[in-house]
Amino acid sequence: MIETERLIIRLADAAEVPEIVRYYRENQDYLQPFSPTFGGEQVDQVVWHEQVAERHLEFAHRESFRAFIFLRDSPERIAGNINLTQVVRGAFQSCVLGYNLDEREQGHGYMTEAVRAVVGFAFSQWGLHRVAANYMPSNARSGAVLERCGFRIEGNAPGYLRINGAWEDHVLTAIVNPSWRPA
């Protein structure tokens, strides 16, 4: 679990599956333009029970941290999610950051706070050297979050990801751990 001034960032447990389904059901239209095409699995409780268990196992093996964001003021309600995935060790020591936030929680600085905290975790707790994050050029809000958090643009990738049924260009960014030391 990662705690900040206003947020709690943690893995969900099985009892929270209905809350996960609520989050995706209520935000599907808002998130869809920036996400792979949602299927029924986003609102399938059976799938989410499997996902919750899988996410705990992946975290235990330090393969990923696929967490949800809760506001301290309402710790039972999911406000978003944030993920460190594609963790590669060895000479690379890197991962990929992804995130999304409830439409009603936009504009309060929550995602900037969450990204800073999770990047800090990746650097200090997992000893990673680099965190990459990519966004569609049309998603100015995401680009602004990454810029505020110190990510630097490294390039552009045409047709990078299939988003909402179409291959979308992405801006490639990353942040490097300035005080990285070998474990």
N, C-alpha and C positions, 0 to 999 in steps of 0.2 A: 504494500500500500504506500502511496505517495500522498502526502498532505501538503497543501499550500494554505495561504491565508483564507481563501474562499472555496477551495475545492478539495475533494477526496477522489483520488484516482486509484482504482483497484480492479481486480478481477471480480466478476460476478459469481454468485453461487447459485446452486440449483433452485433455491426458493425464489430467486429473482427472475427466472425465465419469463413469467408473465409481464414483468416490467420491461424486459428487453423487447418482447413482442410489441408491447404498447409503444415503445420508443420508435421502432421501425414503422409500425402501422401509421402513427401520427405524422411522421416525418418523411414518408416515402416520396410524396410529390416534391417536397423541397429538396431532398437529397439526390433524387434520380438524375437530374441533369449533370451531376458531377460524379456519378457512381456507375460501376458495371450494372447492366440491366438486372433489376431486382426480380427474383423469382419468388415462388411461394415459400422458399426456405427462410426468407427474412421474417416471416410471421408464423412459422411452424414451431410449436413448442417442443415437439419431439427432436427436431433438428437442433434447437437451441440447448436442450439438455445434453446432447452429444457434444456440442460446441463448448459448453461450459466445462465439461470434464476434460476435453482435449486441450483447452486453453490453460487449465491448471497444470496438466502434464507438460506442455510445451514450456511453460514458465519454470517449472521445476528443473527442466533440462537446460534452461537459459537459451532456448531456441526462439522464443518470442515473448512479448508482453502485450497481449491484446486485451486492453482494459476499458472500463467505462468510467465516465466522469460524472461525479455527483456533486451538487452544490452543498456546502456545509449547512446552509439554511434549510435544505430539504434532502437529507441524505438517503431517503428511500426512493427518490425519483432520478432516473438516468437523464442527464442533460447532454450527453454526447459520448463519443468513444475516441480512444487514441491508442495507436498500436506501434510497437517496434517489431518489425518482422524481417525476414530474410537476413537473420543474424549470421554473419560469417566471421569466423575466428582466424587463427593463423596469421599470415602476413597482412590480411585485409582489415580485421578488427572493425567491422562496419555493420550497419543495419539501415533499414528503410523506415521512415516515419510516415504514418497515415492518420487521418483524423476526420471527424465530422461533429457538428454541433446542432442541437435542437434549434429549429427556426426561431422559436420564441426567446432563445437565450443569446441571439446574435447581438453584437454591438456593446457588450459589457466587458470585453477584454478577457473573458474566460479562456478562450483558446490560446491566446498569447501566454497566459499564466500556466496553462496545462502543458504547452509545448516546452516552455522553459524548464518546468519541473521534470518532465519526462526525459528531455535531453540531458539534464543534470544527472538523473538516475543512470542513463546509458553510459555517461562518462565516469561517474564516481563509483557506482555499484557494479556495473558490468565491465568496466575498463575498456570501453570501446574508443576508438580513435576518431571515427567519422559517423555522422548520421546524415543520410540523404533524404530529401523530400522533394516531390515533384508536384506540379499543379498545372492545370489548363490555363492558357493565357487569358481566357475569359473569366477566370475565377480570381478577380483582383483582390478580394478579401483574403483568400488563402495566401496569395503572394505577399500581401501586407503583413500578415501574421508572421510568415517566415522571415521577412526582412527585419521586423522588429526583434525577432529572436536571434538575429545574427547569422542567418543562413545567407550564403552568397550564391548568386547565379553562376552556374558552370556551363550552361549551354541550352540548346533547344533540341527536342527530339520529335521530329515529324511522325505522326501516326503511332505514337508511343503506346497508348492503352486503348482498349475497346471500352468506351464509356457510353452508356445509354444507347447501345446498338451501333455506334459509329467509332471509327479509329480517330482518336483525338491527339493533337499535338500537345506536348507538355514542356514546361520550363523546368529544367533540372537544377536543383539547388542542393547545397550541403553545408554542414558546419563541422569543423574539425576541433577536437579536444586540444586546447592550447597547452594543457599541462599533462598530456598523456605520458605515462611511464609503463614499461613492461611489467606485467604482474610477477 
